[in-house]
Amino acid sequence: MGMLHDGHLSLIRLAAQQPSSIFVSIYANPSQLTIQEGKHSYPSTIDSDLALLVALNEELRSNGSGTVHVVFAPTDQEMYPFSPPNDIQRGLGSFVNILPMTSILEGADRPSHFVGVATVCLKLFNAVNPDKVYFGEKDYQQTVIIKRLVQDFLLDAEVVVGKTMREDDGMALSSRNVFLGTRRRAVATILVRALDVARNAYEGGEVGRDELVSLCKQVVEEEQVKQEQLLKLRRVSLEIIYFELANRESMTAIGSVDPEKGA
């Protein structure tokens, strides 16, 4: 999607451990964005992105690693030659829908998002024919969908998932963190704080879905009360879209954690 950061670069470093050519795709895919988001959510940063990749290549060469050989930065016309990508909102055109994975959790809140992700990834894979493709664990539901896409469409590619890269305060790296601003950014760690509470409870023996989800919601609700007590100009609005305990392979809700399978 562009706006490269250390999370993206970590995936390239992971790919560079293999003695093969690395292709980096940079494409802000409109079909995975909601109408409210639009492409303005991902302004073009191609010049700075290429500069980062040039610097990274110098690092990789000095380490004797593989390097980036090609940057694939297609246009909307090249990726969607016969219909505009926003036709996905009207159910028109050629798109990939992997149900129910694309319609639950984040897919329920952003109905066309994962359809757009699956579609553009299939297009990119067909264009490049990769041996391995690299995705970040931060977007876990996305990685599950891509793995199913590769299996269902008999693609000869291995999906490699890299670890989530975080800032010092635990916030997962994301291109859109820059849009939060200082005030909202300071509160945005609420998600990782809530998940840490649930993880600690699990490590202490709690495996029930209702109990773990309730702990997460409680952390957020306490922050909501705290914010309501602040002056309006200093206040940050928080909204819970979902917390869920899900099967790692199907993303469907489960009632408890199986310690052997995880969640």
Salt bridges, closest charged atoms under 4 A:
GLU37 OE2 - ARG110 NH2 2.77
GLU37 OE2 - ARG176 NH1 2.83
GLU58 OE2 - ARG61 NH1 3.15
GLU59 OE2 - ARG13 NE 2.78
ASP76 OD1 - LYS39 NZ 3.00
ASP87 OD1 - ARG90 NH2 2.36
GLU106 OE2 - ARG110 NH1 2.52
GLU106 OE2 - HIS113 NE2 3.89
ASP139 OD1 - LYS138 NZ 3.20
GLU158 OE1 - LYS132 NZ 3.91
GLU167 OE1 - ARG185 NH2 3.19
ASP169 OD2 - ARG185 NH1 3.00
ASP196 OD1 - ARG199 NH2 3.21
ASP210 OD1 - ARG209 NH1 3.01
GLU223 OE1 - ARG193 NH1 3.85
GLU228 OE1 - ARG235 NH1 3.92
GLU244 OE1 - ARG209 NE 2.79
